[in-house]
Amino acid sequence: MIEPDFLRTTRTAYDSMAALYAEHFANGLEEHPLDRAMLIAFADLVRADGGGPVADLGCGPGHVTGLLHSFSLDASGVDLSPEMIAIARAAHPELRFEVGSMTALDLADGSLGGVLARYSIIHTPPEQLPQVFAEFHRVLAPGGRLLLAFQAHDDPSELAESFDHKVALAYHWSPDRVADLLIKAGFTETARLRQTAPPEAERQFPQAHLLLSKD
């Protein structure tokens, strides 16, 4: 199978700046209480459902995977970048990290209790998004939980708007349109959080968090 160009481009870009990225996120989410609150809610729901394994897709250097582990989840990480995975393994040797793509996950059907995709769909071309959501649905057990976070925009007439990300071409998304695609993929929305960008942010994009369950 021929690998899509966007995967090769994204992998190369993140490989080249993996160490800098890891240093930038060294403090985890200590300064982001609302992000932590959504992760805590996600973890609580997964544990209440039986505590099945959780995959952090697009895990980068593994800082959030480690946080999920601290919430008593059986957490592992998957990332497109081998350099990111090497850093994650060194930082969290007690956890499992694998190189992989959200477009074709090396995970068994129904094997997960939860999927976290935190800002990891932003480099996905809009036409590829249904395939990614179908993979999320495939690997989750019935009733499994999905937490998705991404840069957002407020025009529901457009699914995605591209922007010049510092790493690679990226998209910010309409939460309503993304939720519609997830419902078509077989999910039910549980909760939604929209955060206004802080005044000091370089780009004034709101941030969206969608919490869903597999039907």
N, C-alpha and C positions, 0 to 999 in steps of 0.2 A: 504494500500500500504506500502510495506517495504521500509524504508528510506535507500538510498545508504550509504555505510560505509564512503565515503569521506565527506558527509555532516555532519555526526555525529562527525567525527574526527576534521573537520574544525571548527565546532561550539564550541566544547569543548576547542580547542586551543585558539580561540579568546576570549571566555568567560574568560579564565584564565588570559589574559593579556590586557583586555579592557582598564583599567585605565591607564596603562603604554602607550599603543598605543595612547590614546586620548591626553596624555601629550606630546608625541613626535610630534604630528601633531597640537599642539595648535596654531601655527602661520599660519596655513592654507597654502596657496601657495604664500606667499609674496616673497619667494626666488626662485620661479619657473615661470618666465615670459612667457616662451613658453607654459607651461601647461595652464596658465591663458588665453593666447591668443586663444588657441583652445576652451576653455570653453566660452569665450566671443563670438567667431564666432558661436558656437553651440547655445548660447542663442539668438544671433541676428537672426539666421535663424528660430528658433522656434517662436520667436515673429513675424517675417515677415510672417510666415505661419498661423498666427492667435493666437499664444500664448497659445496653449493647455497645459494641465498639463504635468509635467515632473517628471519622477521617477529616483532617484539616487539609482541604484541597487548595493548592497554591500556598503552601505553608511558609515559603521563604525560609528564613533562618531558624524557624521553629519556635519563636518566642510565644506565639499564641497557642501552639500545640502544647508547650510546657504549661501554660496557664490552664488549659483544659485538663491536663493531667492533675494539676493541683486542686481541681474541682472534683476529684475522685472519678474521672472518666478514663476508660481504656482508649487513650488517644494515640493516633499515629498521623504522620504527615506525608503528603505527596506534593511534589513540585516539579515543574518542567526543567528547572535549572540544576544540573549536577553540582555546580559550585555552591548553590544555596543548600542543597541536601548535604553536602560535605560539612558545611558550617553547622547545620542543624544537628547532625550526628555527633559532632564534636561537643556542641553545647549541651546536648541532652542524650548522653549515651544509653540511658535507660529506656528510651522511646524508639519506636520504629519509624524510619523515614525512607521513602522510596522515590526514585525518579519516575515521573509519569505525566500523562496528559489527561485533562478533564474530558477530552473528546473521546477517549477510549481507555477507561480505567481498568487496571489489572486487579479487579475485585469481583468476587462471586456475586451473583444475583441475590438480593435480599440479605446481604451479610452484615449490614451496618445498622446501628440504632440511631446514628446521627451523622449528618454531613454539615461541615462548616465551609463556606466559600466566602472568605472575607477579602473583598476587593480583588478577587482573583478572576472575575469575568471581564475585567475592564479592557483587556486587550483582545477579547473575542469579537470577531466581526459579527454584526447583528444577524446575518443569515445562518451563522453557526450556533446561535444561542439555543434553538430548540433541540439540537443534538446534545448539547451539554446538559440541558435540563432532563432529557431522556436518560442520560447516564446517571445523573443524581437519583432519579426515580428508580432505575434498575437496581442500583446497589443498596438502596434502603429497604429494610424490612417493612412490612405493612405497619402503618402507624409511626414509622421512623420520622425523625425531626430534621428539618433543613433550616439553617440560618444563613442568609445571604446578605452581604453588605456591599455597597457600591456608591460611587459618586452619582448624584442624581441631577435631573433637570425637571422643570415644572410644566413642560409642554406635552400634554397627553396625546397630541396628534403625531408625535415623533417618538419612535421607540428609542433611538439612540442619536446622540450628537457627538461627533469626534472632537478630540482636543489633542494638543501637542504635549503629550506626557514627556517627562524628562527621560524616561527609559525607552519607550516605544509608543507607537500610535495607540491611543486609548479612546474609550467611549464613556460618556456618562449617559444615564438611562432614565427613562420615565418609570417611576415606581408602579404606576397603574398598568402600563403596558407590560412590564416585566411580570407583575403579578398575574396578568391575563395569560401569559405564556406558561407560567408555572401551573396555573389551574388546568390549562389544556394538557399539560404533561402528566396530570394526575395528582396534584397537590391541593390542599386546602389551606388558606391563609389563617393563621392564628393571631398574629399581632404585627404591627408596623410601627417603626420609629423614624421620624424625619428630623434631622439635626441641621440647624442653620450653621453655615460656616462662620467661624470666629472672625472678627474684624481683621486680625493680623494674617489670615490665610492668604497665600499667594493667589489662589483661585477661589472665587466666591461660589463654589458649588455646594449645594446642600448634600448631606450624606443620608442615605436610606438604608434601613435594616428591615428585612422581611423575614418573619418566622413562620414556617409552614410545617405541615405534616403530610406524609404520604397517605393517600386514600387507600 
